[in-house]
């Protein structure tokens, strides 16, 4: 589908946007990755993007597991 801008990254819960953004910055800080301040990720290395995405995914799964087991919030 060339020419179409199909963004599938819509949030199921739009109110979670701020929390996800905070998680991204915390994860980047823990990994020692500098998030571009201007929002342009064109110069962001594939390795850093993959590391950050994997780390965030692990944290989200951990949070979900804790919530499902009745445990406390993450950290």
Backbone as a ProteinNet text record, in pm:
[ID]
protein_1_A
[PRIMARY]
XXXXXXXXXXXXXXXXXXXXXXXXXXXXXXXXXXXXXXXXXXXXXXXXXXXXXXXXXXXXXXXXXXXXXXXXXXX
[TERTIARY]
82.4	0	86.8	157.8	246.5	166.6	222.9	158	59	23.2	-71	4.2	-47.1	11.1	-76.9	-44.8	-126.7	-50.2	-84.5	-20.3	-100.4	-41.6	-110.3	-73.5	-3.1	41.6	-56.7	-184.1	-283.2	-300.4	-311.4	-324.2	-466.7	-477.8	-608.2	-665.5	-577.9	-616.5	-537.9	-597.1	-524.6	-469.7	-532	-484.6	-348.9	-305.7	-178.8	-60.3	-84.6	21.8	132.8	97.6	198.1	279.7	214.6	285.3	380.5	338.3	425.5	545.1	522.3	631.6	732.3	682	769.8	849.1	784.7	852.1	962.9	938.3	1039.3	1163.2	1142.9	1257.1	1330.8	1257.7	1322.1	1403.6	1347.4	1418	1544.3	1533.6	1649.9	1759	1719.5	1817.3	1886.4	1809.7	1867.8	1963.5	1935.2	2020.5	2134.2	2132.8	2235.9	2217.6	2093.5	2061.4	2004.9	2055	2008.4	1891.8	1774.7	1657.1	1672.1	1649	1660.4	1561.8	1612.3	1529.2	1435.4	1475.8	1392.9	1285.1	1285.4	1184.2	1216.7	1329.8	1369.8	1454.4	1403.8	1472.5	1551.9	1570	1641.4	1786.2	1848.3	1987.9	2001.7	1890.9	1887.7	1933.5	2031.6	2082.7	1980.4	1985.2	1895.1	1918.3	2042.1	2076.5	2011.7	2021.1	1961.4	1808.8	1750	1604.3	1557.7	1628.6	1593.1	1610	1718.6	1742.2	1633.9	1600.9	1499.8	1362.5	1326.7	1198	1186.6	1292.8	1292.3	1281.4	1352.8	1349.8	1210.9	1151.1	1016.5	917.3	928.1	838.4	851.8	975.2	996.3	932.9	949.4	891.1	738.9	679.1	533.3	479.6	549.1	507.6	520.5	627.7	646.8	534.5	498	389.6	259.2	230.7	106.6	103.5	214.5	219.9	194.7	253.2	233.1	88.3	27.2	-112	-204.4	-174	-256.5	-243.4	-126.5	-105.2	-150.3	-196.5	-242.5	-130.5	-12	101.8	96	196.5	201.3	245.7	242.2	284.1	430.6	478.3	616.7	716.7	841.7	963.3	1007
-118.7	0	124.9	141.6	256	385.5	486.4	615.8	636.8	530.8	543.6	557.9	641.3	659.3	585.6	459.6	379.8	360.6	438.1	430	335.5	222.9	124.9	141.6	248.7	270.7	353.9	332	404.9	336.3	415.4	362	314	198.9	147.4	233.3	277.1	364.6	495.3	596	720.2	788	765.6	826.4	769.1	660.5	597.2	663.7	760.5	823.1	881.2	954.2	1016.4	910.8	806.5	700.6	625.9	600.9	532.6	619.4	747.8	839.2	842	846.5	845.2	714.9	603	474.2	472.6	532.1	537.9	613.6	728.7	808.3	741	676.2	604.1	486.8	414.5	300	346.8	454.2	507.1	548.9	610.2	652.6	531.6	427.3	307	238.2	245.4	181.9	272.1	398.3	492.3	539.6	542.4	585.3	726.5	812.7	950.8	961.2	999.7	1019.9	1154.4	1160.9	1289.5	1392.9	1508.2	1613	1675.6	1673.5	1735.4	1641.3	1516	1420.4	1350.4	1383.4	1321.2	1198.5	1082.6	957.1	906	988.1	946.8	911.3	974.1	945.3	849	795	701.2	565.1	503.7	377	264.5	171.2	56.2	-24.6	-35.9	-110.9	-46.9	86.6	156.4	145.1	159.5	148.6	9.1	-93	-230	-257.7	-208.5	-227.1	-158.7	-37.5	38.8	-28	-68.7	-134.5	-265.8	-344.6	-470.9	-450.2	-351.2	-322.1	-275.9	-187.5	-138.8	-254.2	-341.8	-456.8	-545.5	-572.2	-654.4	-589	-456.2	-385.3	-391.3	-373.6	-378.2	-517	-621.3	-757.5	-779.4	-731	-743.7	-673.2	-554.2	-479.2	-556.4	-607.7	-683	-808.8	-880.1	-1001.1	-968.5	-857.9	-819.1	-781.2	-711.8	-672.4	-794.2	-889.4	-1009.9	-1097.3	-1094.3	-1175.6	-1103.1	-979.2	-902.4	-833.6	-830	-766.5	-615.1	-550.9	-404.5	-353	-221.5	-156.3	-182.1	-162.2	-190.6	-109.8	-154.6	-99.9	-179.9
0	0	0	-105.2	-116.3	-118.4	-53.3	-52.2	61.1	127.7	239.7	369.7	455.5	588.4	686.8	712	803.2	933.5	1032.1	1162.1	1250.3	1282.6	1366.5	1513.2	1545.2	1681.7	1763.1	1742.5	1820.4	1955	2058.8	2193.1	2218.2	2280.9	2318.2	2430	2521.1	2631.7	2615.6	2552	2525.9	2652	2766.5	2891	2933.2	2873	2908.3	2840.2	2754.9	2676.8	2764.8	2867.1	2954.4	3028.2	3076.5	3148.6	3055.8	2932.5	2836.9	2799.8	2785.3	2755.7	2870.4	2992.4	3109.3	3114.4	3086.1	3084.8	2980.6	2865.3	2759.1	2806.4	2869.4	2915.4	3031	3121.1	3230.7	3178	3082.1	3024	2952	2876	2804.5	2902.3	3012.1	3111.9	3174.4	3206.8	3265.7	3169.4	3039.4	2938.9	2892.3	2933.2	2890.9	2747.6	2701.1	2565	2569.5	2481.7	2475.9	2377.6	2426.7	2342.5	2271.6	2139.7	2068.3	2123.6	2162.8	2220.2	2117.4	1990.3	1887.3	1833.7	1881.3	1838	1707.4	1645.6	1519.3	1548.6	1510.2	1537.6	1417.9	1314.2	1193.7	1219.4	1318.6	1350.8	1468.1	1513.2	1625.3	1573	1636.4	1584.2	1600.6	1508.8	1512.6	1639.4	1680.8	1802.2	1924.9	1935.7	2049	2047.2	1927.9	1917.2	1957.3	1913.1	1948.2	2096.4	2153.5	2296.9	2378.5	2339.3	2411.4	2398.9	2278.8	2257.3	2333.6	2332.4	2405.8	2555.5	2606.1	2749.3	2792.5	2712.4	2743.2	2740.9	2642.4	2634	2756.8	2798.9	2920.2	3042.5	3055.8	3169.8	3166.9	3048.2	3036.7	3070	3026.7	3059.6	3210	3269.3	3413.5	3490.4	3447.2	3511.7	3500.3	3381.1	3360.1	3446	3454.2	3537.3	3683.6	3731.1	3870.3	3896.4	3802	3820	3816.1	3728.6	3719.8	3843.8	3905.6	4025.3	4152.2	4136.4	4252.5	4325.4	4265.4	4328.4	4319	4371.8	4371.6	4235.6	4219.6	4095.8	4071.9	3949.3	3912.4	3991.2	3986.2	4047.6	4162.4
[MASK]
+++++++++++++++++++++++++++++++++++++++++++++++++++++++++++++++++++++++++++

